[in-house]
Amino acid sequence: MHARPRPRPVDFEAECRRRGLAVTVQRRTVFEELSGRRDHPTADQVYDAVRERLPGLSRTTVYRVLETLVDSGFARKVQHAAGVARFDPMTGRHHHLACDACGRLVDLDDGVVPPLRLPESSRTGFRIKDYSVSFTGLCPDCAKKKS
């Protein structure tokens, strides 16, 4: 697997200001939590992690902040067919391994998957903006349990 640089909170603040996006305590706290994790947390996991730091924070606010981070390009929403939405602070194209049993997502080195040519939108009418590949199977822990 390939180590990627993690976004830094100071970069987040500067980039928010550059884009005219308010740097709120909630946005900064959620971004700091997300950028420090490698487990592709769900919105509920992010909420559970930050609610003690911001006692008045609602679950709805965390969901809204995460959507704002995705819409602003600070995070990606990652979903595979059987799983709940998870969030990833690594916004560059990369791929994932997804465990069918526990839902764990692991980043996969881009070099493993050759670049794909995007289909012509004129044939489908669908405007493709990006892609990622998810390989599904069992993580090492779940594979041991099944043995």
KEGUGU-956180 format. One record per residue (C-alpha): residue number from 1; residue in one letter; x negated, y, z negated. Coordinates in Angstrom, 3 decimals, decimal comma, always signed. Layout:
N
(NUM 'A' (X Y Z))
...
***
This chain:
147
(1 'M' (+0,000 +0,000 +0,000))
(2 'H' (-1,067 +3,503 +0,729))
(3 'A' (-1,524 +6,211 -1,909))
(4 'R' (+0,098 +9,483 -0,915))
(5 'P' (-0,357 +12,828 -2,607))
(6 'R' (+2,523 +13,641 -4,924))
(7 'P' (+4,141 +17,089 -4,711))
(8 'R' (+3,015 +19,421 -7,483))
(9 'P' (+5,492 +21,585 -9,460))
(10 'V' (+3,491 +24,758 -8,750))
(11 'D' (+3,835 +24,052 -5,008))
(12 'F' (+7,548 +23,539 -5,592))
(13 'E' (+7,969 +26,958 -7,166))
(14 'A' (+5,987 +28,740 -4,457))
(15 'E' (+7,879 +26,917 -1,714))
(16 'C' (+11,253 +27,695 -3,334))
(17 'R' (+10,369 +31,381 -3,434))
(18 'R' (+9,177 +31,281 +0,183))
(19 'R' (+12,521 +29,761 +1,235))
(20 'G' (+14,586 +32,141 -0,874))
(21 'L' (+15,780 +29,319 -3,142))
(22 'A' (+16,158 +30,222 -6,821))
(23 'V' (+13,735 +28,439 -9,148))
(24 'T' (+16,105 +27,396 -11,916))
(25 'V' (+15,148 +25,479 -15,042))
(26 'Q' (+17,351 +22,622 -13,869))
(27 'R' (+15,732 +22,442 -10,410))
(28 'R' (+12,224 +22,642 -11,809))
(29 'T' (+12,902 +19,987 -14,472))
(30 'V' (+14,572 +17,559 -12,059))
(31 'F' (+11,810 +18,077 -9,483))
(32 'E' (+9,087 +17,540 -12,104))
(33 'E' (+10,767 +14,314 -13,203))
(34 'L' (+11,245 +13,070 -9,668))
(35 'S' (+7,740 +14,001 -8,501))
(36 'G' (+6,179 +12,149 -11,433))
(37 'R' (+7,871 +8,857 -10,607))
(38 'R' (+7,031 +6,138 -8,139))
(39 'D' (+10,102 +3,962 -8,740))
(40 'H' (+12,550 +5,771 -6,443))
(41 'P' (+15,019 +6,547 -9,250))
(42 'T' (+18,770 +6,784 -8,906))
(43 'A' (+20,498 +10,035 -9,839))
(44 'D' (+21,612 +8,415 -13,101))
(45 'Q' (+18,027 +7,435 -13,936))
(46 'V' (+16,879 +11,010 -13,337))
(47 'Y' (+19,731 +12,284 -15,496))
(48 'D' (+18,821 +9,885 -18,321))
(49 'A' (+15,182 +11,003 -18,131))
(50 'V' (+15,844 +14,763 -18,279))
(51 'R' (+18,912 +15,107 -20,497))
(52 'E' (+16,895 +15,279 -23,734))
(53 'R' (+14,717 +18,083 -22,324))
(54 'L' (+17,849 +19,972 -21,215))
(55 'P' (+20,586 +18,974 -23,685))
(56 'G' (+23,367 +20,959 -21,975))
(57 'L' (+22,628 +19,479 -18,558))
(58 'S' (+25,515 +17,613 -16,955))
(59 'R' (+25,289 +14,541 -14,758))
(60 'T' (+27,060 +16,527 -12,018))
(61 'T' (+24,350 +19,206 -12,125))
(62 'V' (+21,638 +16,566 -11,678))
(63 'Y' (+23,507 +15,137 -8,678))
(64 'R' (+23,836 +18,640 -7,187))
(65 'V' (+20,174 +19,483 -7,828))
(66 'L' (+19,038 +16,237 -6,203))
(67 'E' (+21,203 +16,959 -3,146))
(68 'T' (+19,722 +20,476 -2,981))
(69 'L' (+16,210 +18,993 -3,151))
(70 'V' (+17,094 +16,641 -0,284))
(71 'D' (+18,765 +19,382 +1,793))
(72 'S' (+15,751 +21,670 +1,222))
(73 'G' (+13,217 +19,023 +2,217))
(74 'F' (+11,702 +18,514 -1,244))
(75 'A' (+12,937 +14,928 -1,539))
(76 'R' (+14,439 +12,137 +0,498))
(77 'K' (+17,526 +10,108 -0,213))
(78 'V' (+16,728 +6,450 +0,378))
(79 'Q' (+19,457 +3,863 +0,789))
(80 'H' (+19,486 +0,326 +1,988))
(81 'A' (+22,581 -1,677 +2,809))
(82 'A' (+23,114 -3,331 -0,567))
(83 'G' (+21,707 -0,624 -2,816))
(84 'V' (+22,671 +2,596 -4,509))
(85 'A' (+21,110 +5,868 -3,319))
(86 'R' (+17,632 +6,480 -4,686))
(87 'F' (+15,458 +9,563 -4,459))
(88 'D' (+11,877 +9,887 -3,282))
(89 'P' (+9,681 +12,995 -3,561))
(90 'M' (+7,549 +11,759 -0,653))
(91 'T' (+9,242 +13,376 +2,313))
(92 'G' (+6,908 +12,262 +5,091))
(93 'R' (+7,882 +9,249 +7,160))
(94 'H' (+7,148 +6,071 +5,284))
(95 'H' (+8,762 +2,709 +4,860))
(96 'H' (+9,993 +0,569 +1,964))
(97 'L' (+10,213 -2,917 +0,578))
(98 'A' (+13,636 -3,439 -1,037))
(99 'C' (+14,402 -6,231 -3,513))
(100 'D' (+17,758 -7,889 -2,856))
(101 'A' (+18,056 -9,062 -6,465))
(102 'C' (+17,154 -6,033 -8,619))
(103 'G' (+17,254 -3,176 -6,090))
(104 'R' (+13,621 -2,172 -6,650))
(105 'L' (+12,114 -0,051 -3,846))
(106 'V' (+8,388 +0,038 -3,150))
(107 'D' (+6,593 +2,277 -0,663))
(108 'L' (+4,991 +0,460 +2,240))
(109 'D' (+1,924 +1,691 +4,115))
(110 'D' (+2,855 +3,261 +7,459))
(111 'G' (+0,082 +1,338 +9,202))
(112 'V' (+2,073 -1,862 +8,798))
(113 'V' (+4,897 -0,629 +11,031))
(114 'P' (+3,870 +0,685 +14,451))
(115 'P' (+5,464 +3,991 +15,496))
(116 'L' (+8,818 +3,543 +17,169))
(117 'R' (+10,082 +5,484 +20,136))
(118 'L' (+13,373 +7,174 +19,299))
(119 'P' (+16,311 +6,168 +21,521))
(120 'E' (+17,584 +8,676 +24,051))
(121 'S' (+20,414 +10,690 +22,533))
(122 'S' (+22,034 +11,116 +25,950))
(123 'R' (+22,964 +7,414 +25,964))
(124 'T' (+24,449 +7,294 +22,487))
(125 'G' (+25,382 +10,899 +21,740))
(126 'F' (+23,746 +10,381 +18,343))
(127 'R' (+21,074 +12,954 +17,450))
(128 'I' (+18,364 +11,056 +15,613))
(129 'K' (+16,126 +13,195 +13,427))
(130 'D' (+13,972 +10,554 +11,748))
(131 'Y' (+13,755 +6,895 +10,827))
(132 'S' (+12,382 +4,589 +8,195))
(133 'V' (+12,172 +0,835 +8,027))
(134 'S' (+13,222 -1,189 +4,977))
(135 'F' (+12,122 -4,754 +4,562))
(136 'T' (+14,355 -6,739 +2,225))
(137 'G' (+13,495 -9,757 +0,151))
(138 'L' (+12,506 -10,475 -3,441))
(139 'C' (+10,025 -8,501 -5,512))
(140 'P' (+7,388 -10,583 -7,376))
(141 'D' (+9,362 -10,517 -10,663))
(142 'C' (+12,618 -11,680 -9,076))
(143 'A' (+10,819 -14,302 -6,971))
(144 'K' (+9,377 -15,804 -10,184))
(145 'K' (+12,835 -15,979 -11,737))
(146 'K' (+14,192 -17,805 -8,664))
(147 'S' (+11,397 -20,409 -8,723))
***
